[in-house]
Amino acid sequence: MIEYSLQAMATALANKEISSVELTQLYLDRIARHNPPLNAYITVDPARSLAQARAADERLARGTEGPLTGIPIAHKDIFCAKGWLTTCGSKMLSNFVSPYDAAVIARFQAAGAVMLGKTNMDEFAMGSSNETSFYGPVHNPWDDSRVPGGSSGGSAAAVAARLAPAATGTDTGGSIRQPAALCNLTGMKPTYGVISRYGMVAFASSLDQAGPLGRSAADCALLLNAMAGFDERDSTSLDRPIEDYGREINAARTAKPLAGLKIGLPEEFFGDGCSPEVMQLVEAAIGEYRQLGAETVAISLPSMGLAVAAYYVIAPAEASSNLARFDGVRYGYRAPAYQDLNDMYCKSRAQGFGDEVKRRILIGTYVLSHGYYDAYYLQAQRIRRLIANDFASAFQKCDVIIGPTSPSTAFKLGEKAADPVQMYLSDIYTIAVNLAGLPGISIPCGFAGGLPVGLQLIGNYFAEARLLNIAHRYQQANAWHLRRPDGFD
Amino acid sequence: MSLTLEQVRRVAHLARIEISDVEAHRTLGHLNEIFGLIEEMQAVDTQGIGPMAHAQEVAQRLRADRVTESDQLAQRTAFQAIAPETEGGLYLVPKVIE
């Protein structure tokens, strides 16, 4: 059952081969057995999950179910869920039981999905290794001495070890795609504005976007169908017609399903900076795409090299503003002892935030401060425009851009933790996509030294259905994405 | 460029984060490495390029200025139940004005 696609699980539930309570219990048992060494979950609440499963079973009995009714889903602990501890991986929110539901949580609830638990993550989603969590690092199920990637590392480890059939994540600079690559999953960051950010703890609001982490593109399409949609409570939510993100996937299989597809290969993705074993598998995947009928064209994204620099101005600037709300007054951590109000702010924030979060708040405060705004913040925003323009020109020549997701396979725990710049450079291929607001997906494309490698596909705005189909046709032609790490039977 | 210890202390003050001398020294080293990366931007001529503040070129959506939440007392109670200190529907903080 744990290898069933979401579609197959839904069919089994509809045919009463298994109940939602049984399915949920199956995963709760797996979590009890396998989670302790992985540390993928921060909160599991079996009583609540099983109550939701019973409600789903009643809905199934009435025959009013939707595609996800009764299916357990794990949620990144960045999504507020009413009555659930919602920590965002931080001591600052270690006592925060949310009084309301995020839009994403409410949508899954309306679909009848069961909430399996809240997954571990880098503190406030700031990290690429899941080592900055107040709740300790997550271990990669493929090798427990290595990181699962971040910041959605708990979600990725949970799905990879089959401690959840699927999970949600968020992606500000690669936080869905990079852990998907490092854990052999399919993970998508949709176009900015497609999924409501309401109730999703804010990091960098002009970049943050939720998305699905699953075992296949077909599963991700089902998840995206549940997650996407206009929400007036998010001022950047886009009011667009509802679409079925699986519509292209469901078309019949042919010998050359991608005939006529133009794949753009940016020279900046295929130069130095990527490990040879990753590049070899990316090249092999591109070869497979040619066999599926696609043709490749050389393109260039000349400002790509500046993406990391611009991102580490823009994201911290927005974070310093967003995280100003944590003041120890209305919710969250308050220092036990202080002199006066200002001292209460300073001590609560010093004790409640971890080192990486503090660093980013300080960078953001600095680049927004008097005398530095133009040189840093405005310059970064101008470079952001150059990067978006590069993609616009590229999409004149191609339908999709392909390259590596991450420059290396999963690195060792502790390997980059003391060196922020090295950590930041692990997102060189994913960050530009967030700056431009484009959709991107990472899919498994093989193994190097026993560790998964991810292939990144980037589409034009609102090309989610097409991207998912391009990923799906590759997954029909090989089985990399179906591999499960040893030790999680 | 590189930051000074005094600038680190000043920024920490602006951000309302207490910082010890040991932390300030360590932070200075990390921030200077990060700004080394960020400085790559300065070599680029961006004259005439409009700053891009947002991923979508859409105007901010406006709404009528009216109360949309229902059951406000129950909501206030729920939201204040998780506050460090409240009294009579108010959030309590240390005395600011004598």
Interface residues (C-beta under 8 A of the other chain):
Chain A: N95 F96 V97 P99 Y192 G193 S206 L207 E232 S235 T236 L238 S303 G305 L306 V308 A309 A310 Y312 V313 S320 A324 D327 G328 V329 R330 Y331 R334 Y338 Q339 D340 L341 N342 D343 M344 Y345 C346 K347 R349 A350 F353 K358 R359 I361 L362 I363 T365 Y366 S369 A375 Y376 L378 Q379 A380 Q381 R382 I383 R384 R385 L386 A388 D419 P420 V421 Y424 N434 L435 A436 G437
Chain B: L3 Q7 V8 V11 A12 L14 A15 R16 I17 E18 I19 T27 H30 L31 E33 I34 F35 G36 L37 I38 E39 E40 M41 Q42 V44 T46 I49 G50 P51 M52 A53 H54 A55 Q56 V58 Q60 R61 R63 Q75 A78 F79 A81 I82 A83 P84 E85 Y91 V93 P94 K95 V96
